[in-house]
Amino acid sequence: MTPPASSIHLDVPQGRSGCPINMTMELLGDRWSFIVLRDVMFGGRTGFRELVNHSLEGIATNVLASRLAKLTDAGLLTREPRPGHRQKVDYFLTEAAIQLVPLIVELGDWGSRWLPTTPELAVRARLLADGGPEVRDRFMDELRSIHLRREPRPDDGVLAELDAAYRAAS
């Protein structure tokens, strides 16, 4: 499902070099970008206040606003008015952001193995890593359903399994 490298590009400024690792780090290498994507991806938080109020790391409002703008401008998030609220918007993952799932799974797996993490916060990373490509692909399909097609989150999907494991470990 991955498009050929030459057929699609995110709208990002030219980096210090055209190296793919450098360009990825230019876009996502700050402290907060992956955290914002994580909270939208795993936490189901799509509104600004939800992201601020439930941030485990305590992201400041100005930093969150900056990262949401950066991720939206780059094409990793879309921004839509929340039905029934004139000033509220929701942020949704794009296909490009969903394609980051394997990388996020690998980062979580590495961190849970090598860093002093807490069991309840590491359990999701372990389940995704241990589930292999089958669970990862199911998770990505579930994110597509929620974020691209705006379908309700399934009660029996991967996110529900990850949430249940988190609650059990807490």
C-alpha positions as CSV (number, residue, x, y, z in Angstrom):
1,M,0.0,0.0,0.0
2,T,3.0,2.3,0.2
3,P,3.1,4.6,-2.8
4,P,6.3,4.8,-4.8
5,A,8.7,7.3,-3.4
6,S,8.5,9.6,-6.4
7,S,4.7,9.8,-6.5
8,I,3.9,11.6,-3.2
9,H,5.8,14.1,-1.1
10,L,4.8,16.0,2.1
11,D,5.0,19.7,1.9
12,V,8.1,20.4,4.0
13,P,10.9,22.9,3.6
14,Q,14.1,21.7,2.1
15,G,16.4,20.4,4.9
16,R,20.1,20.7,5.4
17,S,20.5,17.9,3.0
18,G,18.3,15.6,0.9
19,C,19.1,12.6,3.0
20,P,15.9,10.8,3.9
21,I,17.0,10.4,7.5
22,N,17.9,14.1,7.8
23,M,14.6,15.1,6.2
24,T,12.6,12.9,8.5
25,M,14.4,14.3,11.5
26,E,13.9,17.9,10.2
27,L,10.1,17.2,10.3
28,L,9.8,14.9,13.3
29,G,13.0,15.3,15.3
30,D,11.8,17.8,17.9
31,R,10.7,16.7,21.3
32,W,6.9,17.1,20.7
33,S,5.9,16.1,17.2
34,F,5.9,12.3,17.8
35,I,4.2,12.9,21.2
36,V,1.3,14.8,19.5
37,L,1.0,12.1,16.8
38,R,1.1,9.4,19.5
39,D,-1.7,11.1,21.4
40,V,-3.9,11.4,18.3
41,M,-3.0,7.9,17.2
42,F,-3.3,5.9,20.4
43,G,-5.3,8.2,22.7
44,G,-8.1,9.1,20.3
45,R,-7.6,12.8,21.2
46,T,-8.5,15.0,18.3
47,G,-9.2,18.3,19.9
48,F,-6.8,20.9,21.2
49,R,-8.1,20.9,24.8
50,E,-8.1,17.1,24.9
51,L,-4.5,17.0,23.8
52,V,-3.4,19.7,26.3
53,N,-5.4,18.3,29.3
54,H,-4.4,14.7,28.8
55,S,-0.8,15.2,28.0
56,L,1.3,12.9,30.2
57,E,4.3,15.0,29.5
58,G,2.6,18.4,30.1
59,I,2.8,20.0,26.7
60,A,2.4,23.8,26.9
61,T,-0.4,25.3,24.8
62,N,1.9,27.4,22.7
63,V,4.1,24.4,21.9
64,L,1.0,22.2,21.1
65,A,-0.4,24.9,18.8
66,S,3.0,25.2,17.0
67,R,3.3,21.4,16.5
68,L,-0.3,21.0,15.3
69,A,0.3,23.7,12.8
70,K,3.6,22.2,11.7
71,L,2.1,18.7,11.3
72,T,-0.9,20.0,9.5
73,D,1.1,22.2,7.1
74,A,3.4,19.2,6.4
75,G,0.4,16.9,5.6
76,L,0.5,14.5,8.5
77,L,-2.7,15.9,10.1
78,T,-5.9,17.4,8.7
79,R,-7.9,20.0,10.5
80,E,-11.7,20.0,10.4
81,P,-14.3,22.1,12.2
82,R,-16.0,20.2,15.0
83,P,-19.7,19.8,14.3
84,G,-21.8,22.1,16.4
85,H,-18.9,24.3,17.6
86,R,-17.8,27.3,15.7
87,Q,-14.4,27.7,17.2
88,K,-13.4,24.1,17.9
89,V,-11.5,21.9,15.4
90,D,-10.5,18.2,15.3
91,Y,-7.2,16.9,14.0
92,F,-7.1,13.6,12.1
93,L,-4.2,11.5,10.8
94,T,-3.5,11.4,7.1
95,E,-2.3,8.3,5.3
96,A,1.3,9.7,5.6
97,A,0.9,9.8,9.4
98,I,-0.6,6.3,9.5
99,Q,2.4,5.1,7.5
100,L,4.5,6.1,10.5
101,V,3.0,3.3,12.6
102,P,5.8,0.8,11.9
103,L,8.4,3.4,12.9
104,I,6.5,4.3,16.1
105,V,6.1,0.6,16.9
106,E,9.8,0.1,16.5
107,L,10.6,3.2,18.7
108,G,8.2,1.9,21.4
109,D,9.7,-1.6,21.2
110,W,13.3,-0.2,21.5
111,G,12.4,2.1,24.3
112,S,10.6,-0.6,26.3
113,R,13.6,-2.8,26.0
114,W,16.4,-0.3,26.7
115,L,15.0,2.5,28.7
116,P,13.5,2.7,32.2
117,T,9.9,2.8,31.2
118,T,6.8,2.1,33.4
119,P,5.0,-1.1,32.8
120,E,1.6,0.4,32.2
121,L,3.0,2.8,29.6
122,A,5.2,0.2,27.9
123,V,2.5,-2.5,27.6
124,R,1.0,-1.0,24.4
125,A,4.5,-0.9,22.7
126,R,5.2,-4.5,23.7
127,L,1.8,-5.8,22.4
128,L,2.2,-4.0,19.1
129,A,5.8,-5.2,18.7
130,D,5.1,-8.8,19.8
131,G,2.0,-8.9,17.6
132,G,4.2,-8.5,14.5
133,P,3.1,-7.3,11.1
134,E,-0.4,-8.8,11.4
135,V,-1.3,-6.7,14.5
136,R,0.5,-3.6,13.1
137,D,-1.4,-3.9,9.8
138,R,-4.8,-4.3,11.6
139,F,-4.0,-1.3,13.7
140,M,-3.1,0.8,10.6
141,D,-6.4,-0.3,8.9
142,E,-8.3,0.6,12.1
143,L,-6.6,4.1,12.0
144,R,-7.6,4.5,8.4
145,S,-11.2,3.7,9.3
146,I,-11.3,6.2,12.1
147,H,-9.2,9.0,10.7
148,L,-9.6,8.8,6.9
149,R,-13.2,7.5,6.7
150,R,-14.4,9.1,10.0
151,E,-16.0,5.8,11.1
152,P,-16.5,5.2,14.8
153,R,-13.8,3.5,16.8
154,P,-14.6,-0.3,16.9
155,D,-15.2,-1.8,20.4
156,D,-13.3,-4.9,19.5
157,G,-10.3,-3.5,17.5
158,V,-6.6,-3.2,18.2
159,L,-7.1,0.1,20.1
160,A,-9.6,-1.5,22.4
161,E,-7.1,-4.4,23.0
162,L,-4.3,-1.9,23.8
163,D,-6.5,0.1,26.1
164,A,-7.6,-3.0,28.0
165,A,-3.9,-4.0,28.4
166,Y,-3.1,-0.6,29.7
167,R,-5.9,-0.7,32.2
168,A,-4.9,-4.2,33.4
169,A,-1.3,-3.0,33.9
170,S,-2.2,0.1,35.8
